[in-house]
């Protein structure tokens, strides 16, 4: 699989958290149905997992 660069990984993580946060705000002020809530949560978690699994992170050696 292709590894994503650090910049793209951070963008995916930011957008994933933004989608989950927006769904929480929408759910607070409106009454969306379960399908809409599930779609927003699924997209947000999917973006976060994609960033974590395929992202390039430099690890710091343990001393």
C-alpha positions in Angstrom: 0.0 0.0 0.0 1.1 3.6 -0.6 2.3 5.5 2.4 1.0 9.1 2.8 3.4 12.0 3.5 3.2 13.7 6.9 1.4 16.7 5.5 -1.4 14.6 3.9 -1.6 12.5 7.1 -2.1 15.6 9.3 -4.7 16.9 6.8 -6.6 13.6 7.0 -6.5 13.6 10.7 -7.7 17.2 10.9 -10.6 16.6 8.5 -11.6 13.5 10.4 -11.8 15.3 13.7 -13.6 18.2 12.1 -16.3 15.9 10.6 -16.8 14.2 14.0 -17.0 17.6 15.7 -19.4 19.0 13.2 -21.7 15.9 13.6 -21.7 16.5 17.3 -22.7 20.2 16.9 -25.4 19.3 14.4 -26.8 16.6 16.7 -26.9 19.1 19.5 -29.0 21.7 17.7 -31.0 19.5 15.3 -32.5 16.0 15.4 -30.8 14.2 12.6 -31.9 10.6 12.0 -29.6 7.7 12.8 -28.5 7.2 9.2 -27.1 10.8 9.1 -25.3 10.4 12.5 -23.8 7.1 11.4 -22.6 8.4 8.1 -20.8 11.4 9.7 -19.3 9.2 12.4 -18.2 6.5 9.9 -16.6 9.0 7.6 -14.8 10.7 10.4 -13.5 7.5 12.0 -12.6 6.2 8.5 -10.5 9.2 7.8 -8.7 9.0 11.2 -8.0 5.3 10.7 -6.7 5.9 7.2 -4.4 8.6 8.5 -3.1 6.4 11.3 -2.6 3.2 9.3 -1.1 4.6 6.1 0.6 7.7 7.5 4.4 8.1 7.8 5.3 8.9 11.3 8.9 9.3 12.5 9.5 7.4 15.7 11.8 8.8 18.3 14.3 6.2 19.6 13.9 5.2 23.2 16.9 6.0 25.4 
